[in-house]
Amino acid sequence: MTVLVFLDPAFADGRIVDAGKPALMATDQGATRGDGIFESMLAVDGKPRKIHRHLDRLASSAQSLELTIPEPEVWQRAIATALAAFADDGGGGAAGGGGGGAAGGAEAVVKLVVTRGVEGSSAPTAWVQVSLPPEAGRLQRENGIDVLLLDRGYDSTVAERAPWLLLGAKTLSYAVNMAALRHAHSNGADDVIFTSSDGRVLEGPTSSVLLAHAEGEGGTRVRRLITPALDSGILPGTSQSALFGAAKAAGWELGYGPLVPEDLFDADAVWLISSIRLLAPVNHIDGREIGTSDVRAALTAELNELIAAT
Ligand SMILES: Cc1ncc(COP(=O)(O)O)c(C=O)c1O
């Protein structure tokens, strides 16, 4: 079940198209060059989560690619149209909506896509897609994941030196990220943590990396949440930043890298966090267990509560 709504100046609330029929020109530069940007956000019970963070990051990706994109209000109307059509198709009910995950309620994936448009035209192509979340993500939230460290081949200062690599933008060019995931799968792992050529921990192909330390007990308990430095050529995660806000209010200490793989192995827990799968606890990295299953489960439950409240 997929709903597609194109942003079209002739339709104030967006133009619904049949997702089973061709809707894109074969000469669209999103298809021919991967030249475009996207966002993926979770909707729970028909309401998009963190919508402003996603629209802000879409605008920042657009700026990196020098793309002119529709205004936030236009996106919001098209998103509302798409979610209403999805609910009408039966996607809003608990049975069809992916079940109650860490977010609670019926879940849907809302994807915003903008391409540079058809070759020879200066008008971008923009649309909203709503679909059910993949079942695999829900299982990984619950059971955790095994991860491989893979070298991304760039050093951690390249983003500033070579902005044309678009490392902090969420571009449509995700073939490399998908290849890294296939590599992990063919080697018996579920996911990947990229490292830089100078040995820093970066991000997953579709997620941010988090680690936690928890020391002491009761009133003397200190809990620290750390993520790689945001200027190391990674995508600033909307989930990481929302969780950091909630964790700070709940008394967690927060930190930003540089991090090296040893920091991951020394942590009490490591997660890959992203908007759709949410918090996926990492059981093993390169075959080595991270912390203990009890501590991982307790910290994951604590952070899941904070996420649900964001
Ligand atoms: C490369 C990369 N890093 C991090 C993230 C996490 O971002 P968010 O929490 O906004 O979903 C994503 C999400 O898809 C991603 O593709």
PDBQT file of the ligand as one rigid body, heavy atoms in Angstrom, charges set to zero:
ROOT
HETATM    1  C1  LIG A 401      23.492   8.528   6.367  1.00  0.00    +0.000 C 
HETATM    2  C2  LIG A 401      22.470   8.745   7.429  1.00  0.00    +0.000 A 
HETATM    3  N1  LIG A 401      22.880   9.161   8.652  1.00  0.00    +0.000 NA
HETATM    4  C3  LIG A 401      21.988   9.357   9.652  1.00  0.00    +0.000 A 
HETATM    5  C4  LIG A 401      20.625   9.125   9.455  1.00  0.00    +0.000 A 
HETATM    6  C5  LIG A 401      19.664   9.321  10.595  1.00  0.00    +0.000 C 
HETATM    7  O1  LIG A 401      18.875  10.451  10.359  1.00  0.00    +0.000 OA
HETATM    8  P1  LIG A 401      17.435  10.638  11.002  1.00  0.00    +0.000 P 
HETATM    9  O2  LIG A 401      17.569  10.378  12.453  1.00  0.00    +0.000 OA
HETATM   10  O3  LIG A 401      17.109  12.047  10.707  1.00  0.00    +0.000 OA
HETATM   11  O4  LIG A 401      16.532   9.659  10.338  1.00  0.00    +0.000 OA
HETATM   12  C6  LIG A 401      20.173   8.734   8.200  1.00  0.00    +0.000 A 
HETATM   13  C7  LIG A 401      18.734   8.522   7.974  1.00  0.00    +0.000 C 
HETATM   14  O5  LIG A 401      18.315   7.995   6.988  1.00  0.00    +0.000 OA
HETATM   15  C8  LIG A 401      21.114   8.537   7.163  1.00  0.00    +0.000 A 
HETATM   16  O6  LIG A 401      20.712   8.139   5.947  1.00  0.00    +0.000 OA
ENDROOT
TORSDOF 0
